[in-house]
Amino acid sequence: MPLKTKMPRVDPIPFAVLFVFLSSVASAQSKSFPIKLDTVHLPNSVQLHERVISGGLPVGEAAFKELSDLGVKTIVSVDGAIPDVESAKKFGLRYVHLPHGYDGIPEHRVKELAKAVRELQSPIYIHCHHGKHRSPAAAVVACVTAGLIEPSKAKSVLTLAGTNENYRGLFDSAEKARPLSEAILNKIEVEFPETAKVPPLAEAMVHIEHAHDHLVAIAEANWTSPPSHPDLHPAHTALMLQEHFTELLRTDEVKQWPEPILQMLRDSETDAKAIVSNLNSGEQPDSKTQKELKHFADRITANCKQCHQHFRDKPLSEKLAP
């Protein structure tokens, strides 16, 4: 006569817990990306995938803390400026520097970015300066090439991030990105430096961009130090911008640029000098002076935009076209 085996009583609670767990996993997997994140210190942050977020430059400990609070483990900068590695380390974050320009993302950099989002500890925060142009394009090519998102999502990411369509090189790179096979990705060898050597010209343009952004913030604060950036001194900021234009115009490479571009640089240098002259008294500018200052600043901004559209933002193939 066979022995009767008493089956152990199964508590139903674990099944309930398992059901909730599986439901939460399914919900996470079904989340529709890209989505705009509600961040305070990370401008234009967009999440493309569970592993990847695109956004603007993290500045100060509050920004790095917000990254840490989001669970971010690795920061990838595609900006030309030297990353703030030390601040990142305070919050246990790894920095990787893979800079590229506005005229498109070269093939070797596309592969490096794909390798980064595939293998580095995630979530990964990819940033440029503003988070509107280079970083969303970089995040798209990385995710598409690594097989994390479909190529059809490329344009929706750039639209959500606010990428200007004048950046044709970036749109071209994003829309042409296609997934690579696992075998090819496995063969790619990449070093992930904390800081990369940036060509002098690119570094000079980064300095101009940052100084111009600071001047815009000062103008919006009626030519005083803005509350969000009290360390900015109006006259000194304008002087730095003037010097950056002066030094750029002295370089041999820039002297070979087309005359219309050179003239815009010379005009911007002159306008920056006029701003410095008006601010040197140290007194709060009256309404008439503020109007004049705005005129000079607006011309610098217009020249920057025109230069970018005609010289910086085009795909390389258009730049080299006769």
Secondary structure, 3 states (H helix, E strand, C coil): CCCCCCCCCCCCHHHHHHHHHHHHHHHHHCCCCCEECCCCCCCCCEEEECCEEEECCCCCHHHHHHHHHCCCCEEEECCCCCCCHHHHHHCCCEEEECCCCCCCCCHHHHHHHHHHHHHCCCCEEEECCCCCCHHHHHHHHHHHHCCCCCHHHHHHHHHHHCCCCCCHHHHHHHHHCCCCCHHHHHHCCCCCCCCCCCCHHHHHHHHHHHHHHHHHHHHHCCCCCCCCCCCCCHHHHHHHHHHHHHHHHHCHHHHCCCHHHHHHHHHHHHHHHHHHHHHCCCCCCCHHHHHHHHHHHHHHHHHHHHHHHHHHCCCHHHHCCC
